[in-house]
Amino acid sequence: AQTVTQSQPEMSVQEAETVTLSCTYDTSESDYYLFWYKQPPSRQMILVIRQEAYKQQNATENRFSVNFQKAAKSFSLKISDSQLGDAAMYFCAWKDSNYQLIWGAGTKLIIKP
Amino acid sequence: EAGVAQSPRYKIIEKRQSVAFWCNPISGHATLYWYQQILGQGPKLLIQFQNNGVVDDSQLPKDRFSAERLKGVDSTLKIQPAKLEDSAVYLCASSPGQYSYNEQFFGPGTRLTVL
């Protein structure tokens, strides 16, 4: 079965510090896309960052970067210089060959001022 | 550019009642998704439309849930009759196409409480 596992139900970090959220997935496919979405308390899901599996270079978007390890099927999200506005649920997801998103259960990120 | 619109934002009903949710996707987006998100879980796809055709509804409980996308734009999701376990947030999302690289844009969701 194709699954996405986020092993950290909750993480906390001091404002301005760096935090890494982990994600592993299970698939036999070789070409796919991976996503990190953010869902603040207002509930609107927003794309944070996207990675194409055939690209070896890790994606970066300002303070957000990923560590993509294809062989290990690992896709972690690093948030640098954490800000209060980063507090949210973070969901890891990958898109299979049927173009459907397979979602993890989410990690709640708490930012301590 | 206007985002995905959903209404209502909140709905409280009693079990066995009916309820309908409405979604207006981003203009020009061919693909529309309805998700159910139970508290503490990731979204679960209920149905996916490509224009006004159904691509996947394998996880839609068809004995009580129905959805339509007339004219390939707006969509409605209906539950009839509702059960306690239907309490969840119902998310609508749209994307330009269904392909792997296409980002999905989400609406604010409708929080349904079934008493």
Interface residues (C-beta under 8 A of the other chain):
Chain A: V4 D31 Y32 Y33 F35 S42 R43 Q44 M45 I46 L47 R50 E52 F91 A93 K95 S97 N98 Y99 Q100 L101 W103 G104 A105 G106
Chain B: G3 G40 Q41 G42 P43 K44 L45 Q48 D56 V89 L91 A93 Q98 Y99 S100 Y101 N102 E103 Q104 F105 F106 G107 P108 G109 R111
